[in-house]
Amino acid sequence: MRNENRKYHKAAYLDNVKERRVKENRMVFGIRAVLEAIEAGKEFDRILIRRDMNSAIGKELLDATREKNLPIIRVPQEKLNRLTEKNHQGVIAFLSEITYQNVEEMVLRVYEEGKNPFFVVLDGITDVRNFGAIARTCECAGVDAIILPMRGGVSVTADAIKTSAGALHRVPVCRVEDLTATLKFLSESGIQLVAATEKSQQDYTDTDFTSPVAIVMGAEDVGIAEEHLQCCDKHVRIPMFGKIASLNVSVSAGILLYEVVRQRK
């Protein structure tokens, strides 16, 4: 029994070491190194910058991130020190695990290929496991692309890819700066926006999903932001008969996505 416990702990330790090495391989630290990565056109999951950075080269870095519209987060020195013991100079960047797609080009491509557009928009979802599960369902249901906001939600990390069983390497992901503007663009492109919200009086089964559609899902605690709800053409609900207030968001997404599949077949 003791030998089995030792083997288990050794395997867990090796997995942790392997995971840490993978994360370190995606990490770029030091102001000049991050600037060079930006100039080389690298894609970033996020860039952490020390809150009180005010040097001349630090300003150059901030200007570069704004020009390229990159996702930056101002953090205390202590957080950066916890991530690496090396000389980070107040900045640590994480390279993206995938290449994000342009949403306008993606919509055009889907129409040009003669498909009936099918998109999923995730508003404010922060749980990586839920995101991975949703992405896995999207791949199985034939979703053309997943659309995420650049800030205030999940991104495609190694953990998300693992949870998705690799689906995030197969389903295109678009990350957008202004989700409200993107929703308006989708609507103007002839795509029906259907929001999932318990506030609706219309059951999802009473909605026609056979035309071009984008399913909009919000976080379990706060739901879809009000300004985004106002952009949507229809609001639908999944009937609830128990005492628990809501379903897990990945379960809700699976129900709605396969209603689209059912109707289109």
Secondary structure as GFF3:
##gff-version 3
##sequence-region A 1 265
A	DSSP	alpha_helix	2	25	.	.	.	ID=ss1
A	DSSP	beta_strand	27	29	.	.	.	ID=ss2
A	DSSP	alpha_helix	31	39	.	.	.	ID=ss3
A	DSSP	beta_strand	44	50	.	.	.	ID=ss4
A	DSSP	alpha_helix	56	67	.	.	.	ID=ss5
A	DSSP	beta_strand	72	75	.	.	.	ID=ss6
A	DSSP	alpha_helix	77	83	.	.	.	ID=ss7
A	DSSP	beta_strand	91	95	.	.	.	ID=ss8
A	DSSP	alpha_helix	103	112	.	.	.	ID=ss9
A	DSSP	beta_strand	118	123	.	.	.	ID=ss10
A	DSSP	alpha_helix	128	141	.	.	.	ID=ss11
A	DSSP	beta_strand	145	149	.	.	.	ID=ss12
A	DSSP	alpha_helix	158	163	.	.	.	ID=ss13
A	DSSP	three_ten_helix	167	169	.	.	.	ID=ss14
A	DSSP	beta_strand	173	176	.	.	.	ID=ss15
A	DSSP	alpha_helix	179	188	.	.	.	ID=ss16
A	DSSP	beta_strand	192	196	.	.	.	ID=ss17
A	DSSP	three_ten_helix	204	206	.	.	.	ID=ss18
A	DSSP	beta_strand	213	218	.	.	.	ID=ss19
A	DSSP	alpha_helix	226	229	.	.	.	ID=ss20
A	DSSP	beta_strand	234	236	.	.	.	ID=ss21
A	DSSP	alpha_helix	249	264	.	.	.	ID=ss22
###
